[in-house]
Amino acid sequence: MHQTPRATTATQIVFQLLIPAIVGVLTGACVACLVKGVEALAINRLSSLPGVIPALFAPLALLLTCWAARYVARAEKPSTSELYISLYHQRDAHVPLPQVPGRVLATTATVGLGGSQGFESTSALVGATWSELLGRVPGMRITESTRRSLLASGASAGIAAVFSSPAAGALYGMEVPYKRDVDALQLVPCAVAAFCSYAMRTWLIGEERIVTVQGMPTIDGMFLLGALLVAIACGLGARLFAMAEHALQAIGSRQTRVRRAILGGSVLILLAIAGHALCGTWITFGSGYIATGWLHHQPRMIDVMALAFLVRASGNLVTVYGGGGGGVFTSLACNGAFLGEIVARSLQCDNTHTLALFGAVCFLGAGYRLPLACMLFLAEAGLGPLITGLGITAVAIAMVFMGNESVSDAQIDSRPAPNAEGPSASHA
């Protein structure tokens, strides 16, 4: 029996407005608890320990992550970064609810004990889990299209909350499953969920931006050159990062989890100590806010910034190799902020951190194939049409230099034909 127009409208209101709004509120509250309890309190307490003691927890972080993934989540991989994308592409797939607590615990161990990752991918999983639970309410009739819509809205809610960006979050769920495409059909539920999640997180603990621009830069030839150099450097840097990540994952696949955790944790100790000796703070800890906080606190010497960037980026890669349970979403933006600030100081053309913001959106947009989401994140800074347009152009240039690489192996090039079954992907 065909649905009447009134019934169809009611169904759309429920699945595109009501449920995404509820998912957003619940996800924002959960993300606020994770960020406040782990990224703020736990890392702060770890950092306050004397001497090099904070760095010594790195092997324990990765070993606990391994334990949580294997014996609590019973998952093949601790990382949640590929799970949403895999579920999105696999027809009639559902969030493995029994794995969720263990996966969250794995991320908590990685982040809370000094790993160079954050809660971004876990936040997307939390949002997708709420979508799954609400979609299972008795009486709900979920089609494949609705399943993907709810899944995307949950992922968008998670990113909007953890990255403090409703605009970037809204596009994330639609854009991240593909390398060169976007599922625009999910715009309404993703936007609703992203805004509600961001609003809840902000209401509970406030927002936190990876880069804060201080005033308006002077637009001259040197600044334009700087924007071009930042775009090229971030596109190439993101490409090298993705290639290094895949190479390390290939090496790690031939080793046991415990061996990877011990080796990765041991190297992470050295990187953490080196970063602290260089910067006076634990720049390898967490998703990158400590590092960018150091970067923007006062003018830094170019060589020191360059070394700090290498230490921080290496910490990301080593944590991935060691089996970290978090994600590198914000870490990519942090890497780009360093490159942008290095270019700005080298050319002496920007004291407002605008090029650092350009770097953040270029590196993240290229690395995760999220140009539209990162363009909107840039637009949220309120820099005016000229600077915003210049930044959008920089993101486009970075995408060209990125080529077809991506930090995610689960992304596909584009959507299948409307009547196609869609690609099958195994659970991460």
N, C-alpha and C positions, 0 to 999 in steps of 0.2 A: 504494500500500500504506500502510495506517495504521500509525503508529508505536505500538509497545507502550508501556505506562506507564513501564517502566524506561528505554526509549530517550528518551521525552519528558522524564523527570526528568534524565537525563544531559545532554540538550540545554539544558535550563534552567540547570543548574549551569554549563555552559560559557559560555553567552551572558549570563547574569544575574549570575554571580559571578566566574568565573575570568577571562574576558576583561576585564570592567570593572576588576578588581583590577590586572591587568597594565597596562591603559591608565592607571590612576591612578598607579601607581608611575613609569611612563615619563614621564607628563605632569608630575608633581611634580618630577622631576629636571630636565626641560627648563625649566620655569618658574623653578626655583631658579637655574639658570644665567643666564637672561635677567634676572631681578631683580637678582642679585648683580653680574653683569657690566655691565649698562647702567644700571639705576635707582640702583645704589649707586656703583660705581666710576666709570663714565663721567660721570654727573651731578656727582659730587663733584669730579672733576678739572676739569670745565668750570666749576664754581662757584668753584674756587680761583684762576682766572685773575684778573689785576688789573683794577681799574676796571670799565668797562662792556663789556669785551671779551666776557664770556660771553653777553650779550644779542645781540651781533652775529652769532651763529651761527644765529639763527632762520630767515632766508631760505635759508641753505644747508641747514638741516634739511628744509625743505619742498621745496626743489629736488631734493635727493637722494632724498626720498620719492617725488617725481614720477618721477624717473629709474628707481628700483627697480621701481615699479609698472608703468611703461610698457615697459621694456626687459629686466627680469629676470623679473618675474611675468607680464608681458603681460596685465595685468588691466585692466578698464574703470575700476575704482576701487581706490585703494591701501588704503582702510580695510577691516578685516576684521569690523567690527561687525555688518554685516547678513548676512554669508555663511552663518554657522551657521543662522540663522533661515530664510533662503531655501532652503538645502539640506534643512532639516527638512520644509518644506512641499511641496517639489517631488518628486513621486513618482519613485522609482528614481534619484534624483540621487546623485552621488558627489562627494567632495571633489576638487577639481582639483589633484591632487598636484604637477604641474609648477609651479603658481603658489605653492605654500607657501613655498619658500625666499625668493622675491622679496617676498612679503607680510611675512614675518618681518623681512627686511632693511629694508623700508619703515618698519615700526614702530620698528625699532632706530634708524633715522636720525631719525625724529620725536622719540622719547623721549630718545635719547642726546645730542641737540644742543639740547635746551631747549624742545621743544614741550610744550604743556599737555595731554598725554595720557599714557596708561599702556599696559600690556601685557595688559589684561583680555580684550579681544576676540581678540587674537592668541593668548593662552593657551587660550581656548576652541577656536580653530582648531587649535592644536597637539594638544589632546586629541582633537578630531574626526579629525585626521589619523592618530593612532595607532589609533583605532577602525577607520578605513578600511583601514589596512594589515593589521591583525589579522583583519579580516573578509574579506580577500582570500586568506587562507591556503588552499592547495589542499585540496579536500575539504569546505570550509565551504559550507553551503547557507543562504544569507541570504534570508529573506523580507522584505517591505516593513516589517513590524512590527519585525523584528529589526534592520533597517538603521536605523530611527529610534531604536530603543533604544540601539544602540551609539553612534550620533551624539550622542544626548542625554547618555550617560554620559561621553563624551569632553569635551563642553562643560562639564559639571558639574565634571569633574576639573580643567579649566583654571581655572575661577573659584574653586574651593575653594583651590587653591594660591596664586593671585595675590592673593586677597583675604583669605587666612589665615582662612577660615571654612568648615569642612566642612558645616555646616548650610545656610548660604546657597548654597554650591556644589551641594549635593544637590538643592535645589529649583530652581536656575537652569535646568538643562537641561529640566526639565518645564514651567516656568512662562513663560520668556521668549518662546517662539514665539507666545504669545497675549496679547491685551490683557485679556481677561476670562475666562480659562479656565486649566486646568492638565491636562497629560496624566499622570494619576496612575499609569498602567500602567508608566511608566518609573521608578518610585520605587526599586526594588531595585537595578538597575544603576547608577543615578545616585548613590545613597547609598554604594554600595561604592566606586565610582570616586572620588567626592569625598573620602571618608575616607582612602583609600590615597594620593591625590595630596597632600592636606594633610599627612599624616604624613610623606611623603617630603620635601616642601619644608621642614617644620619640623625634621626630622632633619638636613638638609643646611645650612640657613642660618638656622633659627629663623623665628618668625612676626613679623608686623608688622601692628598694628591701626590703622585710620584714626583711631579715638578710643579712648582708655583712660580709663575711669572711675576716679576716685580716692576711694574711700569711698562711703558711702551718703548720699543727700540727705535733707533734712528734708521730709517730705510735709505741706504745709500749703496753705492757700488760694492763696497766691502761686505756689507750685510748680505747682499744678493749672492756674492761669491761664497760667503759662508754657508748660506742655505743650500747652494748647489753642492758644496763639498760635504756637508752633513748628509745630504740625500745619498750621494755616491758611497760615502764611507759606511753608512748604516745599511745600505743595500748589500754591499759586499761583505760587511761584518756579519749581517744576519745569515748570509749564504754560507760563510765559513763556519759560523756557529752551528747551523743545521747539519753541515757535512761532518763536523767534528762530533756532534751528538750522535749521529747515525753510526759513525765509525766506532765510537766507544760502546754503544749499545751492541754492535756486532761482536766486539771483543768480549763484552760481558756475557753475551748469550752462550759463550763456550766455557764459562766458569760457573761455579756454584754460587748461590746467593750469599752464603756466609763469606766466601772468599772475596767476592765483590765488596761486601759491606766492610770487611776488615781493611782491604787495600784502599778502597775509596775513603773510608774514615781516616786512615793514617795520612793520606795525602791532604785531606781536608784540614787536619790538625795543622800541618805545615802552612797551608794557605791562610788559615785563620790567624795564626801567629804572625805571619808576614804582613797581612793586612792591618793588624793591630799595631805592629811596630811602625808601619808606614804612616798610618792615619790617626793613631791614638784612639781608635774605636773599632768595634768588631764588624767590619764592613761585609764580611762573608755571611753574616747571620741573617736569616729570614729572606723575604722576597725582594728586598732592595731599598726599603725606606731608610734604613740606617745608613746605607752607602750614599744615597742621594742627599740625605740630611747633612752628612759630612761635606759633600761636594758643594752645597749651596750655602754653607754656614759663613764662609768668607772666601776671598780670592785665594786660589791655590796655584802652586807652581805647575807648569805644564807637564814636566817629567814625572812629578808625583802623581798627578791625575792619571797619566798614561799607565803607570805601574799599578795604581789602584784599580783601574779598569781591567787590566789583565788578571789581577788577583781575583776580582769579583767574578768575571766571566769564567775563569777557570774553576772557581768554586761551584758555579752553576753546573758546569759540565761534569765535574767529578761527582757531585751529588746525584746527577742522573745516572752516571755509570755505577755508582755504589748502590743503586736501587732505592733512591729517595722516593717517598710517597707523595710529595707535593707536586707543584707545577712550576713552569718557568715563564708564565704569562707576564707578570710584573717585572721579573728579572730581565726579560728582553727589553722592556721599556727603560729599566735602570741602565742597561748597557748602552742604549742609545743616548740617554741623558749625558753619560760620561763623554761619548764621542762628540755630542753637540757642544758641550762645555769646553772640551779640548780645542775644537775648531774656533770657537768664539774667542778664547784666550789667545790662541795663536795669531789670529787676525786682529785682535784688540778692537772688535767691532760690536760687542754686545755685552752689556752689564746687567741685563734684565732676565737672563736665563731663557730667553725666547728660543735661541738655537738649541738649548738643552731640551726644550719641549719639542721642537722639530725633530731632534734626534730620537726622543722617546717614541713618538708616533711613527717615525720612519722605520726604526729597528723592529718595533712590535708589529707594525702593519706588514712589513716584508716577511718577517720570520714566521708569523702565524697566518699569512695570507689574509689579512683583515684590513684592506685599505679603506673601505667605507666606514667601518667602526672607528678606526683611528682618525679619520678625517672629522668625524663627528666629535670625538674626544677633543680634538684640537679646537673645533668651533666652540666648545663649551668654555674655553678660556676667555672668550669675549675680547679678542684682540683687534676686532674690526675687520672689514671685508678685505682690505689689501693684504694684511699680514696673514689672515686666515687663508686667503687664496694662494699666497706664496707657500704656506705650509702644506696645503693640499697638493700643490704641484710637486713639492719635495717628496711627499709620500709616493706620488705616481712615479717619480724618477727612481726612488729606492726600489719599487716593485720591479722595474725593468732590470736593475742590476742584481736583483734576487734571482732572476731566472725562474725556473720551475721548481726550485727547492722549497722545502717547508720543514719546520721542526716537527711536524706531525706526519707519521706514516699512514694514518687512518683516513686522511683527506683524499677525496677523489677530485678529478679535474672539473667535472660539471655534472649537472643533474641528468639522470636518464630520461628517455622519452616518456611522455605522460602515461602510456600504457605499459611501460616496462616494469618488471618486477623490482628493479633496483639492485645494486650490488649487495652481495652477502659478505658480512664481516664477522669475524669471530669476536667473542667477548674479550676485552682486554683483561 
